[in-house]
Amino acid sequence: MGLRTVLLVVCGLLVVNFCVAAFWMQDQMYQRAARLNLLAALICLAALAAGLAGFEAAALAGAALALVLGISSFRLLRIGRG
């Protein structure tokens, strides 16, 4: 199993994770945090497409950016600005 395969699987799982978190946050009326998670899911989808096209560095950068946005959304919840 190569690095490309692992990257594609991780990006796919992150898309699902961010979508589930976004729908939960939206259900709990945390609109800003939900929007950040949806944006992170879209970035992961773009990273997935970049990985499929053979641009592994761009896919890795997109996944890292999406993770930072996902962490930021939970920080918004913690400080009460969700």
OpenMM code with the backbone's topology and positions (N, CA, C; nanometers):
from openmm import Vec3, app, unit

residues = "MET GLY LEU ARG THR VAL LEU LEU VAL VAL CYS GLY LEU LEU VAL VAL ASN PHE CYS VAL ALA ALA PHE TRP MET GLN ASP GLN MET TYR GLN ARG ALA ALA ARG LEU ASN LEU LEU ALA ALA LEU ILE CYS LEU ALA ALA LEU ALA ALA GLY LEU ALA GLY PHE GLU ALA ALA ALA LEU ALA GLY ALA ALA LEU ALA LEU VAL LEU GLY ILE SER SER PHE ARG LEU LEU ARG ILE GLY ARG GLY".split()
positions = [
    Vec3(0.0859, -0.1173, 0.0000),
    Vec3(0.0000, 0.0000, 0.0000),
    Vec3(0.0899, 0.1227, 0.0000),
    Vec3(0.0725, 0.2066, -0.0991),
    Vec3(0.1593, 0.3218, -0.1149),
    Vec3(0.1082, 0.4453, -0.0425),
    Vec3(0.1921, 0.5458, -0.0459),
    Vec3(0.1591, 0.6724, 0.0181),
    Vec3(0.0355, 0.7360, -0.0462),
    Vec3(0.0247, 0.7232, -0.1766),
    Vec3(-0.0900, 0.7816, -0.2465),
    Vec3(-0.2210, 0.7177, -0.2005),
    Vec3(-0.2206, 0.5876, -0.1843),
    Vec3(-0.3412, 0.5172, -0.1396),
    Vec3(-0.3800, 0.5599, 0.0009),
    Vec3(-0.2814, 0.5691, 0.0879),
    Vec3(-0.3085, 0.6110, 0.2261),
    Vec3(-0.3642, 0.7528, 0.2282),
    Vec3(-0.3060, 0.8411, 0.1485),
    Vec3(-0.3522, 0.9789, 0.1424),
    Vec3(-0.4957, 0.9883, 0.0925),
    Vec3(-0.5299, 0.9095, -0.0081),
    Vec3(-0.6656, 0.9109, -0.0613),
    Vec3(-0.7664, 0.8570, 0.0399),
    Vec3(-0.7287, 0.7521, 0.1114),
    Vec3(-0.8187, 0.6962, 0.2132),
    Vec3(-0.8392, 0.7961, 0.3265),
    Vec3(-0.7310, 0.8605, 0.3702),
    Vec3(-0.7418, 0.9587, 0.4782),
    Vec3(-0.8286, 1.0766, 0.4354),
    Vec3(-0.8090, 1.1258, 0.3145),
    Vec3(-0.8917, 1.2370, 0.2655),
    Vec3(-1.0392, 1.1972, 0.2586),
    Vec3(-1.0664, 1.0772, 0.2135),
    Vec3(-1.2048, 1.0301, 0.2083),
    Vec3(-1.2677, 1.0204, 0.3464),
    Vec3(-1.1930, 0.9692, 0.4417),
    Vec3(-1.2444, 0.9596, 0.5782),
    Vec3(-1.2630, 1.0971, 0.6416),
    Vec3(-1.1741, 1.1904, 0.6096),
    Vec3(-1.1886, 1.3258, 0.6630),
    Vec3(-1.3134, 1.3949, 0.6082),
    Vec3(-1.3466, 1.3703, 0.4826),
    Vec3(-1.4686, 1.4279, 0.4252),
    Vec3(-1.5901, 1.3807, 0.5043),
    Vec3(-1.5958, 1.2518, 0.5294),
    Vec3(-1.7084, 1.1962, 0.6056),
    Vec3(-1.7097, 1.2534, 0.7468),
    Vec3(-1.5941, 1.2607, 0.8106),
    Vec3(-1.5842, 1.3118, 0.9466),
    Vec3(-1.6311, 1.4572, 0.9551),
    Vec3(-1.5843, 1.5408, 0.8627),
    Vec3(-1.6224, 1.6817, 0.8654),
    Vec3(-1.7700, 1.7018, 0.8349),
    Vec3(-1.8256, 1.6210, 0.7472),
    Vec3(-1.9693, 1.6328, 0.7178),
    Vec3(-2.0543, 1.5932, 0.8379),
    Vec3(-2.0178, 1.4851, 0.9039),
    Vec3(-2.0919, 1.4427, 1.0235),
    Vec3(-2.0834, 1.5492, 1.1318),
    Vec3(-1.9625, 1.6029, 1.1537),
    Vec3(-1.9459, 1.7067, 1.2556),
    Vec3(-2.0245, 1.8323, 1.2186),
    Vec3(-2.0255, 1.8683, 1.0910),
    Vec3(-2.0976, 1.9881, 1.0478),
    Vec3(-2.2479, 1.9726, 1.0687),
    Vec3(-2.3023, 1.8564, 1.0343),
    Vec3(-2.4463, 1.8369, 1.0524),
    Vec3(-2.4839, 1.8315, 1.1996),
    Vec3(-2.3973, 1.7762, 1.2833),
    Vec3(-2.4238, 1.7766, 1.4270),
    Vec3(-2.4196, 1.9186, 1.4810),
    Vec3(-2.3194, 1.9959, 1.4403),
    Vec3(-2.3074, 2.1338, 1.4892),
    Vec3(-2.4235, 2.2193, 1.4410),
    Vec3(-2.4677, 2.1957, 1.3194),
    Vec3(-2.5815, 2.2716, 1.2681),
    Vec3(-2.7081, 2.2350, 1.3451),
    Vec3(-2.7217, 2.1093, 1.3821),
    Vec3(-2.8362, 2.0650, 1.4610),
    Vec3(-2.8349, 2.1280, 1.5993),
    Vec3(-2.7154, 2.1534, 1.6530),
    Vec3(-2.7026, 2.2157, 1.7847),
    Vec3(-2.6995, 2.3685, 1.7779),
    Vec3(-2.7260, 2.4237, 1.6588),
    Vec3(-2.7327, 2.5687, 1.6352),
    Vec3(-2.5964, 2.6378, 1.6431),
    Vec3(-2.4917, 2.5676, 1.6106),
    Vec3(-2.3583, 2.6259, 1.6018),
    Vec3(-2.3282, 2.6503, 1.4537),
    Vec3(-2.3807, 2.7598, 1.4007),
    Vec3(-2.3764, 2.7839, 1.2563),
    Vec3(-2.2355, 2.8119, 1.2044),
    Vec3(-2.1595, 2.8954, 1.2765),
    Vec3(-2.0246, 2.9283, 1.2292),
    Vec3(-1.9354, 2.8053, 1.2257),
    Vec3(-1.9397, 2.7280, 1.3299),
    Vec3(-1.8566, 2.6083, 1.3373),
    Vec3(-1.8985, 2.5070, 1.2303),
    Vec3(-2.0281, 2.4987, 1.2047),
    Vec3(-2.0760, 2.4076, 1.1009),
    Vec3(-2.0270, 2.4507, 0.9633),
    Vec3(-2.0265, 2.5809, 0.9373),
    Vec3(-1.9764, 2.6297, 0.8086),
    Vec3(-1.8278, 2.6007, 0.7917),
    Vec3(-1.7503, 2.6142, 0.9003),
    Vec3(-1.6077, 2.5815, 0.8921),
    Vec3(-1.5871, 2.4339, 0.8598),
    Vec3(-1.6673, 2.3476, 0.9188),
    Vec3(-1.6541, 2.2051, 0.8916),
    Vec3(-1.6952, 2.1721, 0.7484),
    Vec3(-1.7983, 2.2374, 0.6966),
    Vec3(-1.8365, 2.2150, 0.5570),
    Vec3(-1.7275, 2.2646, 0.4617),
    Vec3(-1.6653, 2.3763, 0.4956),
    Vec3(-1.5542, 2.4259, 0.4150),
    Vec3(-1.4369, 2.3279, 0.4199),
    Vec3(-1.4107, 2.2730, 0.5368),
    Vec3(-1.3037, 2.1736, 0.5498),
    Vec3(-1.3354, 2.0487, 0.4673),
    Vec3(-1.4616, 2.0093, 0.4630),
    Vec3(-1.5001, 1.8934, 0.3818),
    Vec3(-1.4806, 1.9224, 0.2335),
    Vec3(-1.5136, 2.0432, 0.1898),
    Vec3(-1.4928, 2.0795, 0.0495),
    Vec3(-1.3441, 2.0829, 0.0146),
    Vec3(-1.2619, 2.1322, 0.1055),
    Vec3(-1.1177, 2.1335, 0.0818),
    Vec3(-1.0647, 1.9911, 0.0743),
    Vec3(-1.1166, 1.9031, 0.1582),
    Vec3(-1.0747, 1.7624, 0.1522),
    Vec3(-1.1174, 1.6979, 0.0213),
    Vec3(-1.2345, 1.7334, -0.0289),
    Vec3(-1.2761, 1.6814, -0.1592),
    Vec3(-1.1822, 1.7292, -0.2705),
    Vec3(-1.1416, 1.8552, -0.2619),
    Vec3(-1.0467, 1.9069, -0.3596),
    Vec3(-0.9114, 1.8371, -0.3455),
    Vec3(-0.8716, 1.8100, -0.2223),
    Vec3(-0.7463, 1.7375, -0.1994),
    Vec3(-0.7565, 1.5953, -0.2525),
    Vec3(-0.8715, 1.5355, -0.2386),
    Vec3(-0.8936, 1.4016, -0.2918),
    Vec3(-0.8817, 1.4018, -0.4440),
    Vec3(-0.9400, 1.5026, -0.5072),
    Vec3(-0.9293, 1.5144, -0.6529),
    Vec3(-0.7849, 1.5387, -0.6957),
    Vec3(-0.7134, 1.6202, -0.6195),
    Vec3(-0.5722, 1.6455, -0.6513),
    Vec3(-0.4897, 1.5185, -0.6348),
    Vec3(-0.5209, 1.4398, -0.5342),
    Vec3(-0.4499, 1.3140, -0.5143),
    Vec3(-0.4762, 1.2152, -0.6256),
    Vec3(-0.5996, 1.2122, -0.6729),
    Vec3(-0.6325, 1.1241, -0.7851),
    Vec3(-0.5644, 1.1686, -0.9143),
    Vec3(-0.5439, 1.3000, -0.9271),
    Vec3(-0.4782, 1.3523, -1.0470),
    Vec3(-0.3270, 1.3361, -1.0409),
    Vec3(-0.2752, 1.2962, -0.9258),
    Vec3(-0.1317, 1.2731, -0.9146),
    Vec3(-0.0553, 1.3829, -0.8441),
    Vec3(-0.1236, 1.4803, -0.7905),
    Vec3(-0.0574, 1.5894, -0.7184),
    Vec3(-0.0611, 1.5611, -0.5686),
    Vec3(0.0264, 1.4722, -0.5223),
    Vec3(0.0230, 1.4300, -0.3825),
    Vec3(0.0586, 1.5432, -0.2866),
    Vec3(0.1497, 1.6309, -0.3273),
    Vec3(0.1881, 1.7423, -0.2394),
    Vec3(0.0705, 1.8373, -0.2174),
    Vec3(-0.0046, 1.8648, -0.3224),
    Vec3(-0.1221, 1.9512, -0.3088),
    Vec3(-0.2294, 1.8830, -0.2239),
    Vec3(-0.2431, 1.7526, -0.2404),
    Vec3(-0.3413, 1.6792, -0.1606),
    Vec3(-0.3037, 1.6811, -0.0128),
    Vec3(-0.1766, 1.6651, 0.0163),
    Vec3(-0.1313, 1.6687, 0.1552),
    Vec3(-0.1509, 1.8073, 0.2160),
    Vec3(-0.1207, 1.9110, 0.1390),
    Vec3(-0.1407, 2.0479, 0.1875),
    Vec3(-0.2891, 2.0760, 0.2112),
    Vec3(-0.3745, 2.0291, 0.1221),
    Vec3(-0.5189, 2.0484, 0.1400),
    Vec3(-0.5715, 1.9759, 0.2625),
    Vec3(-0.5242, 1.8541, 0.2846),
    Vec3(-0.5672, 1.7784, 0.4029),
    Vec3(-0.5216, 1.8469, 0.5311),
    Vec3(-0.3994, 1.9010, 0.5304),
    Vec3(-0.3492, 1.9712, 0.6493),
    Vec3(-0.4302, 2.0976, 0.6760),
    Vec3(-0.4626, 2.1718, 0.5702),
    Vec3(-0.5440, 2.2924, 0.5866),
    Vec3(-0.6830, 2.2576, 0.6392),
    Vec3(-0.7404, 2.1505, 0.5885),
    Vec3(-0.8730, 2.1086, 0.6348),
    Vec3(-0.8690, 2.0689, 0.7822),
    Vec3(-0.7630, 2.0020, 0.8239),
    Vec3(-0.7509, 1.9660, 0.9653),
    Vec3(-0.7429, 2.0897, 1.0533),
    Vec3(-0.6700, 2.1915, 1.0098),
    Vec3(-0.6610, 2.3156, 1.0876),
    Vec3(-0.7980, 2.3816, 1.0984),
    Vec3(-0.8739, 2.3830, 0.9901),
    Vec3(-1.0085, 2.4403, 0.9947),
    Vec3(-1.1010, 2.3602, 1.0855),
    Vec3(-1.0880, 2.2279, 1.0818),
    Vec3(-1.1694, 2.1441, 1.1695),
    Vec3(-1.1395, 2.1676, 1.3160),
    Vec3(-1.0123, 2.1820, 1.3474),
    Vec3(-0.9735, 2.2112, 1.4858),
    Vec3(-1.0242, 2.3487, 1.5265),
    Vec3(-1.0181, 2.4444, 1.4349),
    Vec3(-1.0664, 2.5792, 1.4643),
    Vec3(-1.2159, 2.5807, 1.4921),
    Vec3(-1.2913, 2.4949, 1.4245),
    Vec3(-1.4355, 2.4921, 1.4482),
    Vec3(-1.4666, 2.4441, 1.5897),
    Vec3(-1.3910, 2.3479, 1.6389),
    Vec3(-1.4143, 2.3028, 1.7761),
    Vec3(-1.3656, 2.4075, 1.8763),
    Vec3(-1.2669, 2.4848, 1.8388),
    Vec3(-1.2234, 2.5942, 1.9255),
    Vec3(-1.3341, 2.6996, 1.9358),
    Vec3(-1.4039, 2.7257, 1.8258),
    Vec3(-1.5166, 2.8186, 1.8309),
    Vec3(-1.6231, 2.7706, 1.9299),
    Vec3(-1.6461, 2.6414, 1.9324),
    Vec3(-1.7438, 2.5876, 2.0278),
    Vec3(-1.6961, 2.6075, 2.1714),
    Vec3(-1.5670, 2.5839, 2.1917),
    Vec3(-1.5146, 2.5903, 2.3278),
    Vec3(-1.5193, 2.7315, 2.3836),
    Vec3(-1.4929, 2.8321, 2.3000),
    Vec3(-1.4931, 2.9686, 2.3508),
    Vec3(-1.6314, 3.0337, 2.3418),
    Vec3(-1.7287, 2.9607, 2.2884),
    Vec3(-1.8661, 3.0099, 2.2888),
    Vec3(-1.9037, 3.0980, 2.1725),
    Vec3(-1.8331, 3.0910, 2.0618),
    Vec3(-1.8662, 3.1740, 1.9464),
    Vec3(-1.9128, 3.0908, 1.8286),
    Vec3(-1.9604, 2.9702, 1.8557),
    Vec3(-1.9991, 2.8778, 1.7497),
    Vec3(-2.1200, 2.9226, 1.6770),
] * unit.nanometer
topology = app.Topology()
chain = topology.addChain("A")
for resn in residues:
    res = topology.addResidue(resn, chain)
    for name in ("N", "CA", "C"):
        topology.addAtom(name, app.Element.getBySymbol(name[0]), res)
